[in-house]
Amino acid sequence: MKGISKKYQRTAAQVILRWHLQKGIIPIPKTSHKERVVENYQIFDFNINQADLILIDNFNRDLRFGPHPDSFQEFFGS
């Protein structure tokens, strides 16, 4: 992430938020720091190229700390 962040001159958080948007996922960032709220909003004036999107996709190791969102109902039963 450091290399990609440096390439786009953004923080890692900004790159990840932008990646979500470009993948059609709506991120819901959480912060109580005004500076980070402003930083989180500054993701609409750049795009991540296709090669870097794929690189970020490949960071996934399918490790979770909670239930998988696709089987959330099954986990809690309903």
C-alpha positions, -999 to +999 in steps of 0.1 A: +000+000+000+029+024+007+040+023-029+005+028-043-002+056-018+031+073-028+023+069-065-010+087-061+003+111-035-025+100-011-027+083+023-033+046+024-068+053+038-076+075+008-065+049-016-085+022+001-116+044+002-112+052-036-106+015-043-140+008-027-158+034-048-142+022-080-153-014-071-189-002-066-187-007-028-200+021-006-175+025+023-186+039+056-155+054+072-156+062+109-136+089+126-141+116+152-111+136+140-120+166+118-088+163+098-096+127+089-132+136+079-117+162+055-091+137+043-117+110+037-137+134+015-106+142-007-110+110-028-131+123-057-104+140-077-083+109-087-088+074-101-067+043-094-056+026-127-067-009-135-033-025-128-033-010-093-069-020-087-060-056-094-029-053-072-051-041-043-076-069-051-048-094-046-041-082-011-072-101+000-065-133+020-101-140+029-093-136+066-121-121+088-126-112+124-163-114+122-190-131+101-188-129+063-212-103+051-227-127+025-237-152+053-244-127+080-280-139+085-269-175+087-244-166+114-270-150+136-299-171+125-332-157+114 
